[in-house]
Amino acid sequence: MTDGIMSKAATMEIPINSNGDTGALAEDDGLEQAAKLQWSLNESSRGTRDLQQVMVSGPNLNETSIVSGGYGGTAEGIIPTSSIKGPNMHHSSSSSSMAAEETTRGVAVEKIEAMRKWSLNTYKCTKQMISERFGRGSRTVDLELEAQIELLRDTKRKYENVLRLAQALTNHFYNMVQTQHSLGDTFADLSQKSPELRDEFGYNAETQKLLCKNGETLLGAINFFVSSINTLVNKTMEDTLMTIKMYENARLEFDAYRSDLEELSLGPRDAVAMARIDAAQQQYQVHKEKYERLRSDVTIKLKFLEENKVKVLHNQLMLFHNAIAAYYAGNQEQLEQTLKQFHIKLKMPGGESPSWLEEH
C-alpha cells in the first residue's frame, strides 16, 4: 500500500505554463506536497511498528510515565508511575508495622518494669531479713499465732515419726505373714509325704493357715491406718504449712516496707521527699492488707486442721488398738468385726491377687 502511494506521488502531473516552462510557484507547491506526503508515510509506518510492539509485549505499567504538560514538555513534568502506590496499601503496611513495634515496645517495658519491681522488693526484703537476724531491725509478731504455728510444726515432725514406724511395722508384718504362708505350705506338703507324722504336720499347717489369715486381716487394718496418717501429714498439714510460708513471706515484706516508710518519714520534707513518702505509704498499705489477709487464712486453716486431726486420729487410733488387741488375743471374730466397723476391705500391699487362703 505504501509503495502504491509513493509511485502515485512520483507520477503526479506537474502543471506547465503557456511558455512551456514549469512555473516556480507550481514547482514549489508540488515539492512541498511531496515532502508532506513522504513525512506522513514515514510517521504512519513508525506508528504501525510501535503499535505492533505494544501489542506483542504489552504495556509495562511500572515503567509507564505520566507526562504533565503538552507535547515536547520538559523532563520536570514526567512522573514515573512506579513511584505511585495505592494510599490504602501504604497506610495498612505502615499501620501494621507501627502496631507490631508498639506491641514489642509494650512487652519490653512491662518486663523491665516487672524486673525493676522484683529487684526492689528483693532488696528491701533481704535488707529487712539481715536486720532482723543481727538484731538491728524490728519485726511484727503475733505471739498467739506464732505459738500455734510452732506447735503444728512440732506435731508434724512427731506424726511423721509415727508414720515411718507404722510403715516399718507394715513391712515387717507383711514379711512375717509371707513366711507363715510358706511355712504352712511346707507343713501341708510334709503331712502328705510323711504318714507317720501326718497329724503333727497337719496341726501345724492349720495353725499357720489361721495365723496367716488373721495376719492378712491385721495388715488390712494397719494399711488403712498408715494411709490415713499419710494423708493427714503429707497433704492436710502440708497444705496448711504452705499457707503459713506465704504468710511469713508477706510478714517479711510488710515489715520491709514499714521500715522503709519509717526511714523516709524521718528525712527531709521537700517536694521530692513527700512524693517518695506518698509512694511508700501506698506500698505499705498494699502489703499490710496482704499480710492481714494471709494471717486470717492461717488462723482459719489452723482451726479446721485441729478439728480434722482430732476426728481422724480418734477413729484411726481406735481401729489400730482394736485390731492389734484382737489379733494377739486370737479373737478372729473380733478382728473381722473391727474391719467391718471401719468399712475396710482386705487387700495385700502391692498386689491385686487373691490371698493364699482364698486360693486354698
C-alpha positions as a printed Julia matrix, in Angstrom:
360×3 Matrix{Float64}:
   0.0     0.0     0.0
   2.85    2.35    0.8
   4.61    1.54   -2.48
   1.44    2.36   -4.43
   1.1     5.74   -2.79
   4.77    6.51   -3.39
   4.53    5.57   -7.11
   1.43    7.68   -7.41
   3.24   10.58   -5.87
   6.18   10.04   -8.23
   3.99   10.06  -11.34
   1.94   13.05  -10.28
   1.49   15.62  -13.08
   3.26   18.93  -12.8
   1.37   21.84  -14.49
   3.21   23.8   -17.29
   2.65   27.48  -18.11
   1.95   28.93  -21.53
   5.66   29.25  -22.41
   6.19   25.55  -21.9
   8.18   26.04  -18.63
   7.19   24.96  -15.28
   6.08   27.75  -13.02
   8.17   28.47   -9.94
   5.13   28.61   -7.67
   3.69   25.44   -9.01
   7.05   23.68   -8.64
   7.4    24.83   -5.08
   3.89   23.71   -4.26
   4.49   20.29   -5.78
   7.71   19.75   -3.89
   6.1    20.85   -0.64
   3.17   18.46   -1.17
   5.55   15.6    -1.96
   7.57   16.3     1.17
   4.45   16.39    3.33
   3.23   13.15    1.82
   6.59   11.45    2.45
   6.65   12.65    6.07
   3.13   11.38    6.68
   4.07    7.98    5.24
   7.09    7.73    7.5
   5.06    8.66   10.56
   2.38    6.16    9.61
   4.97    3.39    9.23
   6.6     4.26   12.56
   3.23    4.33   14.34
   2.37    0.91   12.89
   5.64   -0.59   14.17
   5.12    0.94   17.64
   1.58   -0.38   17.8
   2.73   -3.89   16.87
   5.47   -3.8    19.53
   3.0    -2.7    22.18
   0.52   -5.39   21.19
   3.22   -8.08   21.31
   5.0    -7.16   24.51
   2.14   -5.49   26.37
   2.43   -2.34   28.4
   4.71   -2.29   31.45
   2.77   -0.25   33.94
   5.7     0.04   36.28
   7.77    1.78   33.58
   4.97    3.9    32.16
   5.35    7.61   32.67
   2.71   10.22   33.11
   3.54   13.48   31.32
   2.23   16.67   32.75
   2.06   19.4    30.2
   1.88   19.4    26.4
   3.82   17.51   23.81
   7.53   18.13   23.97
   7.4    19.38   27.57
  10.42   19.36   29.86
  11.5    16.38   31.95
  10.17   18.05   35.08
   6.64   17.11   34.07
   7.39   13.34   33.84
   6.25   11.35   36.89
   7.2     7.61   36.97
   4.12    5.55   37.8
   6.28    3.07   39.73
   6.53    5.7    42.45
   2.74    5.97   42.69
   1.24    3.45   45.16
  -2.23    2.95   46.48
  -2.8     5.03   49.6
  -4.6     2.15   51.35
  -1.7    -0.27   50.81
   0.88    2.16   52.15
  -1.29    3.12   55.09
  -2.1    -0.5    56.06
   1.53   -1.64   55.88
   2.76    1.29   57.91
  -0.06    0.82   60.44
   0.71   -2.89   60.89
   4.42   -2.22   61.33
   3.7     0.54   63.82
   1.3    -1.74   65.73
   3.93   -4.51   65.86
   6.55   -2.05   67.09
   4.17   -0.72   69.74
   3.36   -4.26   70.93
   7.03   -5.21   71.14
   7.85   -2.0    72.93
   4.95   -2.52   75.36
   6.07   -6.08   76.22
   9.64   -4.92   76.76
   8.51   -2.08   79.0
   6.34   -4.45   81.06
   9.22   -6.89   81.51
  11.6    -4.14   82.52
   9.07   -2.73   84.97
   8.39   -6.18   86.46
  12.12   -6.79   86.81
  12.59   -3.42   88.47
   9.8    -4.07   90.98
  11.07   -7.56   91.72
  14.62   -6.29   92.27
  13.43   -3.51   94.54
  11.21   -5.86   96.55
  14.02   -8.43   96.86
  16.45   -5.77   98.03
  14.07   -4.47  100.68
  13.19   -7.96  101.97
  16.85   -9.02  102.07
  17.74   -5.88  103.96
  14.92   -6.5   106.45
  15.93  -10.14  106.91
  19.55   -9.24  107.62
  18.47   -6.51  110.03
  16.26   -8.94  111.94
  18.97  -11.59  112.05
  21.54   -9.22  113.53
  19.04   -7.63  115.9
  19.02   -4.2   114.31
  15.52   -4.32  112.84
  12.06   -4.79  114.32
   9.56   -7.42  113.22
   5.83   -7.8   113.58
   4.98  -10.66  115.93
   1.64  -12.31  116.65
   2.53  -14.33  119.76
  -0.59  -16.49  119.77
  -0.39  -17.32  116.1
   3.37  -17.96  116.24
   2.81  -20.43  119.09
   0.17  -22.3   117.09
   2.46  -22.45  114.05
   5.35  -23.81  116.09
   3.05  -26.38  117.69
   1.88  -27.5   114.25
   5.45  -27.98  113.04
   6.35  -29.96  116.13
   3.21  -32.09  115.75
   4.01  -32.74  112.1
   7.51  -33.95  113.0
   6.08  -36.35  115.59
   3.39  -37.66  113.25
   5.99  -38.19  110.55
   7.85  -40.39  113.02
   4.65  -42.33  113.79
   4.07  -42.76  110.07
   7.61  -44.0   109.48
   7.34  -46.55  112.35
   3.9   -47.72  111.17
   5.24  -48.25  107.65
   8.16  -50.24  109.07
   5.72  -52.35  111.12
   3.66  -52.98  107.99
   6.7   -54.16  106.03
   7.94  -56.43  108.81
   4.5   -57.86  109.48
   3.96  -58.47  105.76
   7.2   -60.4   105.62
   6.1   -62.44  108.65
   2.78  -63.27  107.01
   4.59  -64.38  103.86
   6.86  -66.56  105.99
   3.83  -68.1   107.7
   2.33  -68.68  104.27
   5.41  -70.56  103.09
   5.67  -72.46  106.37
   2.05  -73.57  106.16
   2.59  -74.83  102.6
   5.65  -76.77  103.74
   3.82  -78.37  106.68
   0.92  -79.34  104.44
   3.29  -80.94  101.91
   5.15  -82.87  104.62
   1.83  -84.04  106.05
   1.08  -85.72  102.73
   4.55  -87.24  102.36
   5.15  -88.38  105.96
   2.42  -90.82  107.03
   3.95  -91.37  110.44
   3.81  -87.59  111.21
   0.74  -86.7   109.22
  -1.28  -85.48  112.18
   1.52  -83.39  113.69
   2.35  -81.71  110.39
  -1.35  -81.24  109.74
  -1.94  -79.45  113.06
   0.91  -77.04  112.4
  -0.24  -76.42  108.83
  -3.71  -75.48  110.07
  -2.23  -73.21  112.73
  -0.06  -71.37  110.2
  -3.06  -71.03  107.89
  -5.08  -69.45  110.68
  -2.23  -67.13  111.64
  -1.77  -66.15  108.01
  -5.46  -65.39  107.63
  -5.53  -63.26  110.77
  -2.28  -61.61  109.72
  -3.78  -60.58  106.39
  -6.76  -59.12  108.24
  -4.48  -57.17  110.57
  -2.42  -55.97  107.6
  -5.58  -54.53  106.1
  -6.23  -52.55  109.28
  -2.61  -51.34  109.54
  -2.53  -50.3   105.88
  -5.69  -48.27  106.38
  -4.15  -46.62  109.46
  -0.95  -45.8   107.54
  -2.87  -44.38  104.59
  -4.94  -42.09  106.82
  -1.9   -40.82  108.75
  -0.05  -40.23  105.46
  -2.95  -38.13  104.13
  -3.1   -36.13  107.34
   0.64  -35.44  107.46
   1.65  -35.04  103.8
  -1.49  -33.4   102.42
  -3.6   -31.7   105.08
  -0.78  -30.46  107.28
   1.44  -29.69  104.31
  -1.26  -27.53  102.74
  -1.57  -25.54  105.96
   2.21  -25.15  106.17
   2.3   -23.82  102.59
  -0.2   -21.13  103.6
   1.96  -20.39  106.65
   5.0   -19.96  104.42
   3.09  -17.45  102.27
   2.04  -15.67  105.47
   5.65  -15.46  106.68
   6.8   -14.04  103.34
   4.01  -11.47  103.49
   5.05  -10.57  107.04
   8.63  -10.0   105.91
   7.51   -7.79  103.0
   5.19   -5.85  105.29
   7.98   -5.18  107.8
  10.38   -4.23  104.98
   8.03   -1.58  103.56
   7.1    -0.45  107.07
  10.77    0.13  107.89
  11.26    1.93  104.58
   8.32    4.25  105.33
   9.66    4.97  108.81
  13.08    5.89  107.41
  11.56    8.23  104.84
   9.35    9.86  107.47
  12.44   10.82  109.47
  14.06   12.53  106.48
  13.5    15.96  104.86
  10.06   17.17  103.82
  10.69   18.73  100.42
   8.57   18.04   97.35
  10.64   15.08   96.15
  10.73   13.52   99.59
   6.97   13.94  100.03
   6.35   12.21   96.72
   8.54    9.3    97.82
   6.73    9.16  101.18
   3.35    9.01   99.43
   4.54    6.16   97.19
   5.98    4.32  100.22
   2.71    4.83  102.08
   0.78    3.22   99.25
   3.13    0.23   99.11
   2.95   -0.11  102.88
  -0.85   -0.19  102.76
  -0.89   -2.81   99.98
   1.46   -5.14  101.87
  -0.36   -4.55  105.15
  -3.63   -5.73  103.59
  -1.9    -8.77  102.11
  -0.32   -9.62  105.48
  -3.61   -9.32  107.36
  -5.46  -11.4   104.75
  -2.93  -14.24  104.94
  -2.87  -14.07  108.74
  -6.63  -14.58  108.72
  -6.27  -17.5   106.29
  -3.67  -19.16  108.51
  -5.86  -18.77  111.61
  -8.84  -20.38  109.85
  -6.77  -23.25  108.43
  -5.19  -23.98  111.78
  -8.62  -24.19  113.38
 -10.0   -26.57  110.73
  -6.82  -28.63  110.8
  -7.08  -29.17  114.55
 -10.7   -30.28  114.25
  -9.92  -32.62  111.36
  -6.86  -34.03  113.11
  -8.81  -34.92  116.26
 -11.57  -36.58  114.25
  -9.23  -38.59  112.03
  -6.91  -39.71  114.8
  -9.79  -40.7   117.09
 -11.07  -43.18  114.5
  -7.65  -44.39  113.38
  -6.29  -44.96  116.88
  -9.41  -46.91  117.83
  -9.0   -49.03  114.71
  -5.32  -49.68  115.39
  -5.9   -50.61  119.02
  -8.86  -52.92  118.43
  -7.2   -54.7   115.51
  -3.91  -55.3   117.35
  -5.69  -56.45  120.52
  -7.98  -58.86  118.64
  -5.09  -60.31  116.63
  -2.85  -61.08  119.58
  -5.79  -62.35  121.62
  -6.53  -64.79  118.83
 -10.05  -63.43  118.5
 -10.66  -63.86  114.81
 -14.29  -62.83  115.02
 -13.49  -59.58  116.81
 -10.73  -58.81  114.29
 -13.09  -59.23  111.36
 -15.74  -57.18  113.11
 -13.25  -54.34  113.58
 -12.6   -54.21  109.83
 -16.31  -54.22  109.06
 -16.83  -51.37  111.52
 -14.41  -49.16  109.56
 -15.5   -50.48  106.12
 -12.09  -51.92  105.3
 -11.67  -54.46  102.51
  -8.8   -56.92  102.73
  -6.01  -56.27  100.25
  -2.4   -57.35  100.41
   0.02  -54.44   99.91
   1.35  -54.11   96.4
  -0.87  -56.66   94.72
  -4.36  -57.43   93.43
  -4.1   -61.22   93.6
  -6.37  -63.18   95.99
  -4.99  -64.26   99.34
  -3.44  -67.61  100.0
  -6.49  -68.77  101.94
  -8.77  -67.87   99.03
  -6.64  -69.96   96.69
  -6.83  -72.95   99.05
